[in-house]
Amino acid sequence: MSIGINSRAAESMDRTQATRVRVVKPLQFDDHTPQTTGMRRLAAVSRNLVGSESMWAGVMLAEPDTASAVHHHGPLETVVYVLSGMSKVRWGSRLENEADLEPGDFAFIPAYMPHQEINPSRDQATQWVVMRSGPEAVVVNLRKTPGGEYVAENFEYREPYVS
């Protein structure tokens, strides 16, 4: 399934607009969200789109045979629901854990958890519904240290002290 984007990003909402029900159509999704290589995230519910004060929701689209950069979502907890396609998620400070996901599965990703989304299929796209515990998307890309752990880009790795 392909989702078109209306490049007219929604204007910021004032607080009074958060007091009514808002319906967001696919052509209104916002592609001005933090991204990682290999995946496309589109906001449907955010502070800017609907005046949300405590949650973010959108979709993640992954073309066949792609993987995101290793990242975390800062202080936000994340829930994903797999709509279509097969996918994998790897997590942990060294990506030492892995789970296969298929349509109908939910996954919970704790705050600050290093992880990577993968679409291993050679011919089928994957689509997730994503919800986060804050009003804006947060994506912190990570780098691998010489010790094999993933850390934030501005983190300075130091060799362990040996006496």
OpenMM code with the backbone's topology and positions (N, CA, C; nanometers):
from openmm import Vec3, app, unit

residues = "MET SER ILE GLY ILE ASN SER ARG ALA ALA GLU SER MET ASP ARG THR GLN ALA THR ARG VAL ARG VAL VAL LYS PRO LEU GLN PHE ASP ASP HIS THR PRO GLN THR THR GLY MET ARG ARG LEU ALA ALA VAL SER ARG ASN LEU VAL GLY SER GLU SER MET TRP ALA GLY VAL MET LEU ALA GLU PRO ASP THR ALA SER ALA VAL HIS HIS HIS GLY PRO LEU GLU THR VAL VAL TYR VAL LEU SER GLY MET SER LYS VAL ARG TRP GLY SER ARG LEU GLU ASN GLU ALA ASP LEU GLU PRO GLY ASP PHE ALA PHE ILE PRO ALA TYR MET PRO HIS GLN GLU ILE ASN PRO SER ARG ASP GLN ALA THR GLN TRP VAL VAL MET ARG SER GLY PRO GLU ALA VAL VAL VAL ASN LEU ARG LYS THR PRO GLY GLY GLU TYR VAL ALA GLU ASN PHE GLU TYR ARG GLU PRO TYR VAL SER".split()
positions = [
    Vec3(0.0842, -0.1172, 0.0000),
    Vec3(0.0000, 0.0000, 0.0000),
    Vec3(0.0884, 0.1230, 0.0000),
    Vec3(0.0596, 0.2160, -0.0830),
    Vec3(0.1371, 0.3386, -0.0919),
    Vec3(0.0529, 0.4531, -0.0380),
    Vec3(0.1159, 0.5428, 0.0347),
    Vec3(0.0440, 0.6562, 0.0918),
    Vec3(0.1013, 0.7835, 0.0324),
    Vec3(0.0158, 0.8627, -0.0306),
    Vec3(0.0596, 0.9902, -0.0856),
    Vec3(0.0721, 1.0929, 0.0243),
    Vec3(0.1535, 1.1923, 0.0008),
    Vec3(0.1781, 1.2949, 0.1007),
    Vec3(0.1372, 1.4304, 0.0460),
    Vec3(0.0623, 1.5034, 0.1238),
    Vec3(0.0332, 1.6410, 0.0920),
    Vec3(0.1471, 1.7223, 0.1514),
    Vec3(0.2321, 1.7783, 0.0685),
    Vec3(0.3510, 1.8452, 0.1198),
    Vec3(0.3191, 1.9741, 0.1955),
    Vec3(0.1941, 2.0141, 0.1965),
    Vec3(0.1544, 2.1267, 0.2822),
    Vec3(0.1425, 2.0765, 0.4241),
    Vec3(0.2494, 2.0869, 0.5003),
    Vec3(0.2463, 2.0403, 0.6405),
    Vec3(0.1406, 2.1199, 0.7153),
    Vec3(0.0716, 2.0531, 0.8050),
    Vec3(-0.0323, 2.1201, 0.8831),
    Vec3(0.0292, 2.2308, 0.9676),
    Vec3(-0.0449, 2.3403, 0.9808),
    Vec3(0.0032, 2.4504, 1.0627),
    Vec3(-0.0129, 2.4154, 1.2096),
    Vec3(0.0684, 2.4777, 1.2928),
    Vec3(0.0620, 2.4522, 1.4371),
    Vec3(-0.0767, 2.4839, 1.4900),
    Vec3(-0.1202, 2.4005, 1.5826),
    Vec3(-0.2522, 2.4167, 1.6419),
    Vec3(-0.2393, 2.4932, 1.7735),
    Vec3(-0.3406, 2.5719, 1.8079),
    Vec3(-0.3392, 2.6296, 1.9414),
    Vec3(-0.4124, 2.5336, 2.0355),
    Vec3(-0.4025, 2.5562, 2.1640),
    Vec3(-0.4563, 2.4620, 2.2623),
    Vec3(-0.6069, 2.4397, 2.2482),
    Vec3(-0.6812, 2.5371, 2.2000),
    Vec3(-0.8256, 2.5196, 2.1890),
    Vec3(-0.8605, 2.4140, 2.0853),
    Vec3(-0.7754, 2.3916, 1.9879),
    Vec3(-0.8050, 2.2922, 1.8859),
    Vec3(-0.7867, 2.1502, 1.9368),
    Vec3(-0.7196, 2.1301, 2.0494),
    Vec3(-0.7029, 1.9968, 2.1066),
    Vec3(-0.8262, 1.9545, 2.1854),
    Vec3(-0.9295, 2.0367, 2.1883),
    Vec3(-1.0497, 2.0051, 2.2648),
    Vec3(-1.1595, 1.9481, 2.1757),
    Vec3(-1.1266, 1.9135, 2.0527),
    Vec3(-1.2273, 1.8547, 1.9652),
    Vec3(-1.1679, 1.7327, 1.8953),
    Vec3(-1.2542, 1.6478, 1.8446),
    Vec3(-1.2098, 1.5294, 1.7712),
    Vec3(-1.1507, 1.5736, 1.6387),
    Vec3(-1.0384, 1.5159, 1.6043),
    Vec3(-0.9728, 1.5469, 1.4766),
    Vec3(-0.9592, 1.4186, 1.3959),
    Vec3(-0.9934, 1.4213, 1.2703),
    Vec3(-0.9740, 1.3091, 1.1787),
    Vec3(-0.8638, 1.3502, 1.0824),
    Vec3(-0.7645, 1.2644, 1.0692),
    Vec3(-0.6511, 1.2932, 0.9808),
    Vec3(-0.6521, 1.1910, 0.8685),
    Vec3(-0.6689, 1.2379, 0.7465),
    Vec3(-0.6717, 1.1523, 0.6277),
    Vec3(-0.5284, 1.1257, 0.5806),
    Vec3(-0.5065, 1.0136, 0.5116),
    Vec3(-0.3705, 0.9815, 0.4659),
    Vec3(-0.3006, 1.0933, 0.3882),
    Vec3(-0.3732, 1.1691, 0.3087),
    Vec3(-0.3087, 1.2778, 0.2338),
    Vec3(-0.2666, 1.3938, 0.3239),
    Vec3(-0.3088, 1.3914, 0.4500),
    Vec3(-0.2707, 1.4948, 0.5463),
    Vec3(-0.1522, 1.4521, 0.6332),
    Vec3(-0.1057, 1.3283, 0.6205),
    Vec3(0.0078, 1.2819, 0.7003),
    Vec3(0.1275, 1.3730, 0.6768),
    Vec3(0.2068, 1.3910, 0.7796),
    Vec3(0.3215, 1.4820, 0.7764),
    Vec3(0.4509, 1.4019, 0.7624),
    Vec3(0.5260, 1.4296, 0.6566),
    Vec3(0.6536, 1.3592, 0.6359),
    Vec3(0.7717, 1.4372, 0.6929),
    Vec3(0.7449, 1.5452, 0.7634),
    Vec3(0.8513, 1.6233, 0.8269),
    Vec3(0.8761, 1.5715, 0.9679),
    Vec3(0.9161, 1.4454, 0.9766),
    Vec3(0.9445, 1.3804, 1.1037),
    Vec3(1.0879, 1.3311, 1.1017),
    Vec3(1.1472, 1.3116, 1.2186),
    Vec3(1.2827, 1.2552, 1.2204),
    Vec3(1.2829, 1.1189, 1.1509),
    Vec3(1.3818, 1.0954, 1.0694),
    Vec3(1.3899, 0.9733, 0.9902),
    Vec3(1.5194, 0.8986, 1.0192),
    Vec3(1.5183, 0.7703, 0.9910),
    Vec3(1.6414, 0.6928, 0.9888),
    Vec3(1.6515, 0.6313, 0.8502),
    Vec3(1.7708, 0.6045, 0.8067),
    Vec3(1.7939, 0.5488, 0.6743),
    Vec3(1.7170, 0.4179, 0.6578),
    Vec3(1.6517, 0.4011, 0.5436),
    Vec3(1.5845, 0.2763, 0.5115),
    Vec3(1.4373, 0.2700, 0.5444),
    Vec3(1.3861, 0.3670, 0.6184),
    Vec3(1.2457, 0.3656, 0.6586),
    Vec3(1.1857, 0.5049, 0.6361),
    Vec3(1.0543, 0.5076, 0.6224),
    Vec3(0.9851, 0.6357, 0.6100),
    Vec3(0.8772, 0.6423, 0.7173),
    Vec3(0.8850, 0.7437, 0.8018),
    Vec3(0.7873, 0.7636, 0.9081),
    Vec3(0.6992, 0.8834, 0.8726),
    Vec3(0.5681, 0.8659, 0.8900),
    Vec3(0.4726, 0.9714, 0.8596),
    Vec3(0.3840, 0.9942, 0.9811),
    Vec3(0.3775, 1.1173, 1.0267),
    Vec3(0.2951, 1.1511, 1.1433),
    Vec3(0.1491, 1.1654, 1.1024),
    Vec3(0.0598, 1.1114, 1.1843),
    Vec3(-0.0837, 1.1298, 1.1667),
    Vec3(-0.1422, 1.2063, 1.2852),
    Vec3(-0.0881, 1.1814, 1.4042),
    Vec3(-0.1303, 1.2511, 1.5262),
    Vec3(-0.0045, 1.3068, 1.5914),
    Vec3(-0.0017, 1.4376, 1.6103),
    Vec3(0.1121, 1.5040, 1.6747),
    Vec3(0.0641, 1.6383, 1.7283),
    Vec3(0.1527, 1.7056, 1.7983),
    Vec3(0.1184, 1.8397, 1.8474),
    Vec3(0.0856, 1.9308, 1.7291),
    Vec3(0.1689, 1.9273, 1.6245),
    Vec3(0.1480, 2.0167, 1.5100),
    Vec3(0.0237, 1.9838, 1.4293),
    Vec3(-0.0069, 1.8565, 1.4131),
    Vec3(-0.1208, 1.8197, 1.3286),
    Vec3(-0.2554, 1.8338, 1.3979),
    Vec3(-0.2651, 1.7924, 1.5244),
    Vec3(-0.3954, 1.7904, 1.5908),
    Vec3(-0.3961, 1.8569, 1.7280),
    Vec3(-0.2818, 1.9049, 1.7740),
    Vec3(-0.2754, 1.9668, 1.9057),
    Vec3(-0.2566, 1.8667, 2.0183),
    Vec3(-0.2107, 1.7452, 1.9878),
    Vec3(-0.1888, 1.6437, 2.0902),
    Vec3(-0.0888, 1.6928, 2.1938),
    Vec3(-0.1178, 1.6641, 2.3204),
    Vec3(-0.0288, 1.7038, 2.4280),
    Vec3(0.0520, 1.5880, 2.4842),
    Vec3(0.0111, 1.4629, 2.4578),
    Vec3(0.0825, 1.3528, 2.5223),
    Vec3(0.1018, 1.2282, 2.4369),
    Vec3(0.0702, 1.2334, 2.3077),
    Vec3(0.0962, 1.1164, 2.2256),
    Vec3(0.1252, 1.1549, 2.0810),
    Vec3(0.1955, 1.0635, 2.0145),
    Vec3(0.2273, 1.0746, 1.8727),
    Vec3(0.1862, 0.9438, 1.8084),
    Vec3(0.1285, 0.9492, 1.6885),
    Vec3(0.0939, 0.8276, 1.6155),
    Vec3(0.1168, 0.8515, 1.4674),
    Vec3(0.1532, 0.7464, 1.3996),
    Vec3(0.1749, 0.7563, 1.2566),
    Vec3(0.1975, 0.6196, 1.1971),
    Vec3(0.2556, 0.6193, 1.0786),
    Vec3(0.2870, 0.4941, 1.0114),
    Vec3(0.4346, 0.4909, 0.9770),
    Vec3(0.4857, 0.3685, 0.9685),
    Vec3(0.6226, 0.3463, 0.9234),
    Vec3(0.6126, 0.2562, 0.8017),
    Vec3(0.6758, 0.2986, 0.6934),
    Vec3(0.6766, 0.2233, 0.5688),
    Vec3(0.8185, 0.1780, 0.5404),
    Vec3(0.8330, 0.0514, 0.5058),
    Vec3(0.9658, -0.0014, 0.4731),
    Vec3(0.9576, -0.0771, 0.3415),
    Vec3(1.0356, -0.0336, 0.2465),
    Vec3(1.0424, -0.1033, 0.1186),
    Vec3(1.1109, -0.2383, 0.1386),
    Vec3(1.0972, -0.3301, 0.0430),
    Vec3(1.1617, -0.4606, 0.0560),
    Vec3(1.3125, -0.4496, 0.0773),
    Vec3(1.3654, -0.5429, 0.1554),
    Vec3(1.5089, -0.5577, 0.1775),
    Vec3(1.5738, -0.4300, 0.2319),
    Vec3(1.5099, -0.3698, 0.3335),
    Vec3(1.5662, -0.2495, 0.3949),
    Vec3(1.5772, -0.2681, 0.5460),
    Vec3(1.6634, -0.1888, 0.6054),
    Vec3(1.6806, -0.1878, 0.7504),
    Vec3(1.7033, -0.0440, 0.7946),
    Vec3(1.6469, -0.0089, 0.9075),
    Vec3(1.6690, 0.1249, 0.9615),
    Vec3(1.8089, 0.1335, 1.0197),
    Vec3(1.8540, 0.2547, 1.0422),
    Vec3(1.9743, 0.2751, 1.1223),
    Vec3(1.9407, 0.2334, 1.2652),
    Vec3(2.0404, 0.2001, 1.3438),
    Vec3(2.0179, 0.1688, 1.4849),
    Vec3(1.9873, 0.3014, 1.5554),
    Vec3(1.8809, 0.3038, 1.6350),
    Vec3(1.8346, 0.4276, 1.6969),
    Vec3(1.7548, 0.3960, 1.8231),
    Vec3(1.7185, 0.5006, 1.8959),
    Vec3(1.6186, 0.4895, 2.0027),
    Vec3(1.5309, 0.6132, 1.9965),
    Vec3(1.4276, 0.6155, 2.0788),
    Vec3(1.3306, 0.7251, 2.0762),
    Vec3(1.3334, 0.8056, 2.2057),
    Vec3(1.4551, 0.8229, 2.2600),
    Vec3(1.4713, 0.9044, 2.3795),
    Vec3(1.3801, 0.8578, 2.4914),
    Vec3(1.3146, 0.9517, 2.5609),
    Vec3(1.2322, 0.9165, 2.6766),
    Vec3(1.0953, 0.8591, 2.6400),
    Vec3(1.0694, 0.8398, 2.5110),
    Vec3(0.9371, 0.7945, 2.4683),
    Vec3(0.9271, 0.6429, 2.4603),
    Vec3(0.8177, 0.5890, 2.5123),
    Vec3(0.7849, 0.4488, 2.4905),
    Vec3(0.7153, 0.4399, 2.3550),
    Vec3(0.7329, 0.3257, 2.2875),
    Vec3(0.6772, 0.3083, 2.1538),
    Vec3(0.6003, 0.1769, 2.1466),
    Vec3(0.4840, 0.1805, 2.0817),
    Vec3(0.4074, 0.0611, 2.0501),
    Vec3(0.3908, 0.0572, 1.8991),
    Vec3(0.4167, -0.0609, 1.8403),
    Vec3(0.3937, -0.0769, 1.6974),
    Vec3(0.2921, -0.1888, 1.6752),
    Vec3(0.2128, -0.1726, 1.5709),
    Vec3(0.1181, -0.2745, 1.5258),
    Vec3(0.1487, -0.2998, 1.3794),
    Vec3(0.1735, -0.4248, 1.3448),
    Vec3(0.2100, -0.4593, 1.2072),
    Vec3(0.0826, -0.4744, 1.1236),
    Vec3(0.0691, -0.3855, 1.0241),
    Vec3(-0.0460, -0.3917, 0.9334),
    Vec3(-0.0232, -0.4904, 0.8202),
    Vec3(0.0964, -0.4854, 0.7601),
    Vec3(0.1227, -0.5709, 0.6446),
    Vec3(0.2708, -0.6017, 0.6345),
    Vec3(0.2997, -0.7139, 0.5707),
    Vec3(0.4374, -0.7528, 0.5472),
    Vec3(0.5013, -0.8196, 0.6672),
    Vec3(0.6104, -0.8854, 0.6408),
    Vec3(0.6892, -0.9499, 0.7452),
    Vec3(0.8015, -0.8548, 0.7834),
    Vec3(0.8389, -0.8558, 0.9091),
    Vec3(0.9488, -0.7698, 0.9517),
    Vec3(1.0164, -0.8307, 1.0726),
    Vec3(1.1282, -0.7711, 1.1089),
    Vec3(1.2036, -0.8107, 1.2269),
    Vec3(1.2353, -0.6851, 1.3054),
    Vec3(1.2533, -0.7028, 1.4340),
    Vec3(1.3073, -0.5951, 1.5161),
    Vec3(1.4213, -0.6560, 1.5971),
    Vec3(1.5333, -0.5850, 1.5979),
    Vec3(1.6486, -0.6224, 1.6809),
    Vec3(1.6612, -0.5161, 1.7883),
    Vec3(1.7025, -0.5564, 1.9090),
    Vec3(1.7154, -0.4592, 2.0171),
    Vec3(1.8209, -0.5031, 2.1166),
    Vec3(1.8583, -0.4058, 2.2012),
    Vec3(1.9594, -0.4279, 2.3042),
    Vec3(2.0812, -0.3424, 2.2754),
    Vec3(2.1681, -0.3279, 2.3745),
    Vec3(2.2848, -0.2404, 2.3582),
    Vec3(2.3780, -0.2882, 2.2473),
    Vec3(2.3705, -0.4185, 2.2128),
    Vec3(2.4507, -0.4747, 2.1026),
    Vec3(2.3611, -0.5397, 1.9962),
    Vec3(2.2327, -0.5085, 1.9995),
    Vec3(2.1324, -0.5717, 1.9126),
    Vec3(2.1349, -0.7232, 1.9266),
    Vec3(2.1517, -0.7675, 2.0503),
    Vec3(2.1658, -0.9099, 2.0780),
    Vec3(2.0331, -0.9859, 2.0801),
    Vec3(1.9201, -0.9157, 2.0703),
    Vec3(1.7880, -0.9785, 2.0699),
    Vec3(1.7203, -0.9545, 1.9356),
    Vec3(1.6357, -1.0494, 1.8949),
    Vec3(1.5667, -1.0360, 1.7661),
    Vec3(1.4323, -1.1065, 1.7723),
    Vec3(1.3304, -1.0454, 1.7113),
    Vec3(1.1983, -1.1077, 1.7024),
    Vec3(1.1427, -1.0864, 1.5623),
    Vec3(1.0742, -1.1879, 1.5111),
    Vec3(1.0031, -1.1772, 1.3837),
    Vec3(0.8649, -1.1209, 1.4113),
    Vec3(0.8195, -1.0331, 1.3233),
    Vec3(0.6865, -0.9726, 1.3355),
    Vec3(0.6083, -1.0011, 1.2086),
    Vec3(0.4793, -1.0247, 1.2254),
    Vec3(0.3915, -1.0477, 1.1106),
    Vec3(0.2626, -0.9704, 1.1320),
    Vec3(0.1804, -0.9569, 1.0272),
    Vec3(0.0566, -0.8797, 1.0416),
    Vec3(-0.0255, -0.9254, 1.1617),
    Vec3(-0.0725, -0.8280, 1.2395),
    Vec3(-0.1509, -0.8544, 1.3586),
    Vec3(-0.0708, -0.8489, 1.4876),
    Vec3(0.0634, -0.8511, 1.4772),
    Vec3(0.1481, -0.8464, 1.5968),
    Vec3(0.1616, -0.7038, 1.6503),
    Vec3(0.1696, -0.6934, 1.7826),
    Vec3(0.2079, -0.5706, 1.8512),
    Vec3(0.3482, -0.5897, 1.9059),
    Vec3(0.4248, -0.4829, 1.9168),
    Vec3(0.5545, -0.4853, 1.9846),
    Vec3(0.5648, -0.3601, 2.0701),
    Vec3(0.6225, -0.3752, 2.1891),
    Vec3(0.6459, -0.2629, 2.2793),
    Vec3(0.7960, -0.2388, 2.2851),
    Vec3(0.8380, -0.1140, 2.2656),
    Vec3(0.9793, -0.0764, 2.2717),
    Vec3(0.9946, 0.0254, 2.3840),
    Vec3(1.0689, -0.0098, 2.4906),
    Vec3(1.0858, 0.0828, 2.6033),
    Vec3(1.1646, 0.2084, 2.5649),
    Vec3(1.1520, 0.3112, 2.6458),
    Vec3(1.2287, 0.4352, 2.6273),
    Vec3(1.3785, 0.4037, 2.6244),
    Vec3(1.4499, 0.4759, 2.5430),
    Vec3(1.5966, 0.4673, 2.5297),
    Vec3(1.6478, 0.3305, 2.4829),
    Vec3(1.5628, 0.2420, 2.4369),
    Vec3(1.6060, 0.1089, 2.3948),
    Vec3(1.6652, 0.1148, 2.2539),
    Vec3(1.7957, 0.0850, 2.2379),
    Vec3(1.8524, 0.0775, 2.1028),
    Vec3(1.7799, -0.0333, 2.0252),
    Vec3(1.7408, -0.0030, 1.9023),
    Vec3(1.6734, -0.1028, 1.8207),
    Vec3(1.6886, -0.0711, 1.6722),
    Vec3(1.6493, -0.1692, 1.5920),
    Vec3(1.6573, -0.1573, 1.4463),
    Vec3(1.5382, -0.2319, 1.3878),
    Vec3(1.4703, -0.1677, 1.2921),
    Vec3(1.3604, -0.2325, 1.2208),
    Vec3(1.4134, -0.2852, 1.0888),
    Vec3(1.3673, -0.4029, 1.0495),
    Vec3(1.4183, -0.4675, 0.9289),
    Vec3(1.3020, -0.5243, 0.8488),
    Vec3(1.3033, -0.5010, 0.7193),
    Vec3(1.2124, -0.5704, 0.6282),
    Vec3(1.2971, -0.6687, 0.5489),
    Vec3(1.2963, -0.7980, 0.5854),
    Vec3(1.3823, -0.8953, 0.5193),
    Vec3(1.3286, -0.9455, 0.3849),
    Vec3(1.2043, -0.9111, 0.3516),
    Vec3(1.1449, -0.9607, 0.2278),
    Vec3(1.2133, -0.8980, 0.1064),
    Vec3(1.2332, -0.9757, 0.0046),
    Vec3(1.2921, -0.9242, -0.1196),
    Vec3(1.1883, -0.8607, -0.2117),
    Vec3(1.0574, -0.8843, -0.1834),
    Vec3(0.9564, -0.8355, -0.2774),
    Vec3(0.8293, -0.7774, -0.2143),
    Vec3(0.8232, -0.7686, -0.0828),
    Vec3(0.7020, -0.7170, -0.0188),
    Vec3(0.7357, -0.6049, 0.0799),
    Vec3(0.6657, -0.4925, 0.0649),
    Vec3(0.6819, -0.3814, 0.1597),
    Vec3(0.6176, -0.4188, 0.2925),
    Vec3(0.6535, -0.3446, 0.3950),
    Vec3(0.5972, -0.3642, 0.5289),
    Vec3(0.5375, -0.2316, 0.5746),
    Vec3(0.4298, -0.2376, 0.6510),
    Vec3(0.3673, -0.1163, 0.7024),
    Vec3(0.3267, -0.1391, 0.8473),
    Vec3(0.3657, -0.0440, 0.9338),
    Vec3(0.3321, -0.0487, 1.0756),
    Vec3(0.2526, 0.0747, 1.1139),
    Vec3(0.1651, 0.0612, 1.2121),
    Vec3(0.1090, 0.1752, 1.2840),
    Vec3(0.1971, 0.1921, 1.4069),
    Vec3(0.2401, 0.3143, 1.4336),
    Vec3(0.3338, 0.3420, 1.5429),
    Vec3(0.2710, 0.4458, 1.6359),
    Vec3(0.2814, 0.4198, 1.7668),
    Vec3(0.2343, 0.5163, 1.8662),
    Vec3(0.3442, 0.5393, 1.9676),
    Vec3(0.3627, 0.6668, 2.0069),
    Vec3(0.4651, 0.7020, 2.1054),
    Vec3(0.4038, 0.7855, 2.2168),
    Vec3(0.4703, 0.7828, 2.3316),
    Vec3(0.4172, 0.8446, 2.4535),
    Vec3(0.4482, 0.9929, 2.4668),
    Vec3(0.4744, 1.0619, 2.3586),
    Vec3(0.4962, 1.2062, 2.3608),
    Vec3(0.4343, 1.2682, 2.2376),
    Vec3(0.4145, 1.4012, 2.2362),
    Vec3(0.3420, 1.4655, 2.1263),
    Vec3(0.4225, 1.4850, 1.9982),
    Vec3(0.5528, 1.4623, 2.0016),
    Vec3(0.6362, 1.4775, 1.8823),
    Vec3(0.7265, 1.3563, 1.8670),
    Vec3(0.7625, 1.3259, 1.7449),
    Vec3(0.8517, 1.2132, 1.7184),
    Vec3(0.9935, 1.2475, 1.7638),
    Vec3(1.0587, 1.1514, 1.8254),
    Vec3(1.1984, 1.1654, 1.8658),
    Vec3(1.2728, 1.0458, 1.8072),
    Vec3(1.3790, 1.0717, 1.7316),
    Vec3(1.4638, 0.9646, 1.6794),
    Vec3(1.6078, 1.0042, 1.7067),
    Vec3(1.6784, 0.9209, 1.7827),
    Vec3(1.8187, 0.9446, 1.8142),
    Vec3(1.8991, 0.8337, 1.7457),
    Vec3(1.9694, 0.8679, 1.6374),
    Vec3(2.0511, 0.7695, 1.5681),
    Vec3(2.1739, 0.7364, 1.6526),
    Vec3(2.2117, 0.6100, 1.6506),
    Vec3(2.3209, 0.5611, 1.7340),
    Vec3(2.4372, 0.5134, 1.6474),
    Vec3(2.5553, 0.5119, 1.7093),
    Vec3(2.6732, 0.4584, 1.6404),
    Vec3(2.7299, 0.3450, 1.7239),
    Vec3(2.8011, 0.2563, 1.6566),
    Vec3(2.8595, 0.1411, 1.7242),
    Vec3(2.9971, 0.1777, 1.7765),
    Vec3(3.0215, 0.1511, 1.9054),
    Vec3(3.1520, 0.1789, 1.9654),
    Vec3(3.2477, 0.0639, 1.9328),
    Vec3(3.3775, 0.0853, 1.9538),
    Vec3(3.4725, -0.0246, 1.9344),
    Vec3(3.4408, -0.1457, 2.0234),
    Vec3(3.3731, -0.1220, 2.1353),
    Vec3(3.3349, -0.2311, 2.2245),
    Vec3(3.2083, -0.3043, 2.1813),
    Vec3(3.1449, -0.2574, 2.0715),
    Vec3(3.0279, -0.3263, 2.0177),
    Vec3(2.8941, -0.2751, 2.0664),
    Vec3(2.8939, -0.1763, 2.1566),
    Vec3(2.7677, -0.1209, 2.2036),
    Vec3(2.7265, -0.0035, 2.1153),
    Vec3(2.5953, 0.0193, 2.1088),
    Vec3(2.5424, 0.1324, 2.0338),
    Vec3(2.5171, 0.2482, 2.1301),
    Vec3(2.5640, 0.3673, 2.0926),
    Vec3(2.5511, 0.4866, 2.1757),
    Vec3(2.5103, 0.6048, 2.0883),
    Vec3(2.4603, 0.7096, 2.1524),
    Vec3(2.4213, 0.8304, 2.0801),
    Vec3(2.5421, 0.8904, 2.0087),
    Vec3(2.5182, 0.9561, 1.8973),
    Vec3(2.6247, 1.0121, 1.8135),
    Vec3(2.7227, 1.1000, 1.8896),
    Vec3(2.6748, 1.1777, 1.9847),
    Vec3(2.7633, 1.2700, 2.0557),
    Vec3(2.8264, 1.2070, 2.1792),
    Vec3(2.8045, 1.0784, 2.2019),
    Vec3(2.8619, 1.0076, 2.3153),
    Vec3(3.0091, 0.9804, 2.2877),
    Vec3(3.0948, 1.0091, 2.3847),
    Vec3(3.2386, 0.9848, 2.3680),
    Vec3(3.2740, 0.8505, 2.4307),
    Vec3(3.3185, 0.7568, 2.3468),
    Vec3(3.3554, 0.6244, 2.3954),
    Vec3(3.4954, 0.6296, 2.4540),
    Vec3(3.5137, 0.5673, 2.5693),
    Vec3(3.6453, 0.5559, 2.6320),
    Vec3(3.6723, 0.4090, 2.6594),
    Vec3(3.7929, 0.3672, 2.6311),
    Vec3(3.8331, 0.2292, 2.6607),
    Vec3(3.8204, 0.2063, 2.8114),
    Vec3(3.7785, 0.0863, 2.8515),
    Vec3(3.7704, 0.0583, 2.9951),
    Vec3(3.9085, 0.0745, 3.0604),
    Vec3(3.9093, 0.1284, 3.1814),
    Vec3(4.0338, 0.1477, 3.2539),
    Vec3(4.0848, 0.0138, 3.3037),
    Vec3(4.2094, -0.0165, 3.2731),
    Vec3(4.2722, -0.1394, 3.3214),
    Vec3(4.3944, -0.1003, 3.4013),
    Vec3(4.4028, -0.1478, 3.5265),
    Vec3(4.5194, -0.1093, 3.6091),
    Vec3(4.6290, -0.2124, 3.5991),
] * unit.nanometer
topology = app.Topology()
chain = topology.addChain("A")
for resn in residues:
    res = topology.addResidue(resn, chain)
    for name in ("N", "CA", "C"):
        topology.addAtom(name, app.Element.getBySymbol(name[0]), res)
